[in-house]
Amino acid sequence: MSRSERKKQNKKKTKKNKTNKMGLGKKILLGIVGVILLIGVSGLSLFAYYAAKAPEITEKDLTGTYSSDLVDMNGEVFYSLGGEEREYASADEYPKVLREAVMSIEDRRFEKHIGIDPIGIARAAVGYVTNAGQIVGGGSTITQQLVKNSVFSSLQEDQTLERKAQEAWLAIQLERQLSKEQILTLYLNRIHMGGNVYGVATAAEQYYGKSVSELELHEAALFAGMPKAPNYYNPYKNPEEAEKRRNIVLDEMVEFGSVTQAEADEAKEIPVTEGLQEPKEEDENTLVFDGYLTAVIDEVEEKTNYDPYTAGLTIYTNYDPQAQ
């Protein structure tokens, strides 16, 4: 075999080897793509299966239950019916400082996402690592939290993959039906604020004795931080931790662009206990039902078909507190 023939033969072998290597590489790549597609299709199928089993959300679910006030002959409330104290506030009653405090700590991309936010989840994960295992902001959107608080259990053992998938699906559906303003207002009226206090409007009255529209920066930051653990961050029971949490919210507001560093620093100088109302006594509202009160409740139910324990009624009576 001549030298030139050997060169040609070697070139053919080299080309064949390259072709074989390229063929193997393509097979591996196709295999990886196939596995990814299989996982993706399986995940979507499982999500669709769980979503199909999701419960429906009613208007009552979203608004929650409201206690009813019984008013005496002098126009004063003398008894509240119901286990949850909740006052409803409209969107325009919630001040900008409160709305931005909540978004800064709970859901920075609230006005941009469709109900779920992968970027928010990633940010929460990074924050968990960079803050030494401390969860600063959650991965769930405000919409998801509204869904969770409205129709799902908050018990840890109920935090299953199926529940999370249904929560995400319902959040997406809710975003299609309601405006961002409506969702945020429902959230602010729904969230637990410690003890039997629900909704920020109720909290403003209970903690500071003022309308929610009158909240100042340090007060709004406190309330924005409480839903993470409302009883733990209760300023009456745990003022030191409540103040730490409030200050975290203030830092987040600076990063969010809601306030300046100087404004946040000034708010941090105010003790979390400043301006707090005297806490109510445990037995302040424990009036014993007598035949008169029972008759009033029965009459309301008969004439209105409302449950006074959950309907949020104001019931005017001829009750005379001086006669008791």
N, C-alpha and C positions, 0 to 999 in steps of 0.2 A: 504493500500500500504506500502510495506516494505521500510526501509531506503535506501537500495541499489537500489531499483526500482526508488525511487524519485531522487537519484543522476543521474541515467542513463537518466531519463526524463529531468532533468535540463541541462545536458550536450548536449542533442539533441536540446533543445531550444536555448542554447548559440551558438551552431554550426550553427543553422538555422539563428539566428540573424546576425552572422558574415557573413554568405553567402549572406544574403539580403543586408548588408552594402557594401560588396565587389561588388555585382551586381550593386548597385546604383552608386558606385564610377566609375565602368567601363563605365556605361551609360553616366555619366557626362563627363568623359574623351573622350569617343567616340564622344560625342556631340561637345565638344570643337574642337577636331581634324577635325570633319566634317565641322564645321563653317570655320576653317582656310583653309581647302582644297577648300571650296566653294569660299571664298574670293580670294584665289590664282588662281583658274581656271578662275574666273570672271575677275580678273586683267589681266591675260595673254590673255584672249579673247579680252578684250578691247584694250590692247597693240597691238595685232595682227591686229585688225580692224583699229586702227589709223596708224600703220606701212604700211598697204596696200595702204593707201591714201597719203603716203609721196611723195613729189616731187622727181624727179631725179636730181642728181647733175652733171653738166657738167664741163669740164675742164675750160671753161670760167668763170663759177660761182666761182670756187676755186681760180683762179688767179686774178679775178677782172678786172676792166677797167684801162687802162693806158693812160695818156695824151701823145700827140705827140709833139715833139719839132720841130719848124721851125728854120732852121739855115741860117744865112746870108752869103754873099759872102766872109766874113772874117773867116768863120767857127765858129761864135758865135751864140748861141741860142738867138733869139730875140722875140720869142713868144711861148707860150705853149697852145695847144688846149685841152680842157677837164676840167671838174670840180674837178677831183681828181689828185693831184700830187703824182705819185707813181713810184718808181724805183725798178726794180726787182734785187734781189741778189741771187746768187746760195748758196747751202748749205755750201760749203767750205769758202764762204766769211763771214759767220756769225761766230764770235769768240765764243769759248767755254764759256767765262765769260758771254756773253749775253744769250746763250742757257740755262746755269745753273741758271742765274738770273730769267729767265722766268719760268722755271720749278719749282724753289723753291717757287715762289709766286703764281703761277697759277695751277700747277699740278705736285706735287712731285712724283707721281707714274706713270707719263707719259710713261716711258719706260717699265712698267710692265702690265698696264691694257689693256683691249680689246676695248677701246673707251669710256666706261663708268666706273665709279669707286665708288662703294658704300662706300669704306673706305674713299675716299676723301670727299664724302658728309658728312659722320659722323664727320670727322675731321673739316670740315668747320663749322658744327653745334656746336661742342665743342668750337672751336675758337671764335665763335660769342658770346657764353656765357662767356667765360673766358676773353674776351677783351671788356667787358661792352657794348655789342651790336655793336661793330665795326667788320665789315667783313674784315678779313685779307686776306684770300684766298677763292676763290670760290669753289662751289661744282661741277661745270661743268669742264670737262676735256678740254685740249687744242683742242682735236679733236672735241668735242661738240661745242666749241666756233668757230672753223673754219666752221663747218656746219652752225651754227647760222648766222655768218657774211656773209656767201656765199648765202644762199637761203631763209632766214627768216627775218622778220621785227624785229627791235630792240625796237619797241614801247612797253611800259609796258602793255597796254591792250591786246597785242597779246601773252602774256606769259601764254598760256592756257595749260591744261593737255594734250590736243591733240598735241599741238606744241612741248611740252617737250618729249612726247613719240616718235614723229617722229624724233626729234633731236637726241635722244638716238639711235634709230634704224639706222639712216643714219650714225651716228658716228661709230657704230659697223661695218657696211658695208664698210665704208671708210678705217677702220683699216685692213680689209681683202684685200683691193686693193692696198694700198700704204704702203711704209715703214715708220717707225717713223721719219726718217730724212726728207722724203718728206713732211710729214704732218706738222712737225715743221717749215720747210722752207716756206711752203704755208701760215702758220699762221703768221709768221714774215713778209711776204710780203703783207699780207692782212689787218692787224689790223690798226685801226684808231689811229693816233698819234697827234691829235689836228688840228683844222682848216680844211684845205683841204689837209693835209699831211697824206698819207697812206703808211704803211710799215716802218720798222725800218731803212732800207737803206736810204729811203727818209728823215726820221727824222734826221739821222746822218749828212746828208748834210745840211739840213735846219737849225738845231739847233747848230751844232758844226763845220760845214764846213769841214767835214772829211769823209773818207770812213768808212763804218760800220765795216770793219775788224780792224780799228784802235781804236775802242772804248775802253776806260779805265773802270775800275771797277765802279767808281761813275757814269759814264755816262750810262753804261749798266744797272745799278740798277734803274736809273731814267726812262729809256725807258721801262724796264720790269714792272714798276709800273703804267705807264700812261694809258694803255688800260682800266683799271677799270673805269676811268672817264677822258678821254683824254683832254678835254678843262679845266676841273677843276684843273688837275695836270699839266697844261701847265706852264713851268718855266718862261715864259715871263709874263703871266697874273697873276699867283698865286704862286710866288716863295716859300713862306713859307710852303704852303700845299704840293707843289711839293717836297720840301726837306724832309718833314715829311714822305711822302709816300716812297721816295727813301730810307730813313733810315730804314723803316719797311722792305723793300726788302733786305737790307743788313743784317738785323737781321735774316731774313728767310734763307738767303744764309749760314749764320753761322750754323744754325740748320740743314740745308740740307747737310752740309759738303763741300760746294763749296769753302769757304774762311775761314780763321782763324778770331778769334775775333779781333786780332790786325790789320789785313787787313781791316776789316769792320770799325773799329774805325778810322783808318787813312782816309778812304774814306769819312766818316761822317764829317770830319774836313773841307772838301772842300765845299765851298758855291755852291749851286746848279746853281747859275748864272755864275760861273767861266767858261770862255771859250765859252760862248754863242755868236753866231753871232748877229750882229745888226739885229733886226727884219725888215722884208721887209715892204716897204710902201704899203699901201692898193692899190694904183693905179699904182704900178711899172710896172705891166704887162698888162695894159689896152690899148694897141695899138688898134686904131680903124680900123676895117676891111675896106679896100678899094677894088676897083675892082681887083687890082693885087692879093691880098691875097685870095679873093674869087675864082679867076681863078686857083690859085695854089691848093686850097682845092678840087675844082671840078675835076681838072686833076688827082689828087691822087686817088680820089674815082673812077674815070672812068678807070684808068689804073691798079689799084690794087684790086678793089672791097673791100677795107678795109675802115672802118670808122675812119678817122684820129682823131676823138674826143675820141675814146676809144681803139684804136689798139696799142698805144705806139710806134708810128713810129718816125724815125728821117728823116725829110724832108729837103733836101738841095735845096736852092733857090739862085737866083742871086740878092736878095734884098740887096740894098746898104744903110746902116743906115745913112751915111753922106749926102745922097741926100734928106733926109726927113727934 
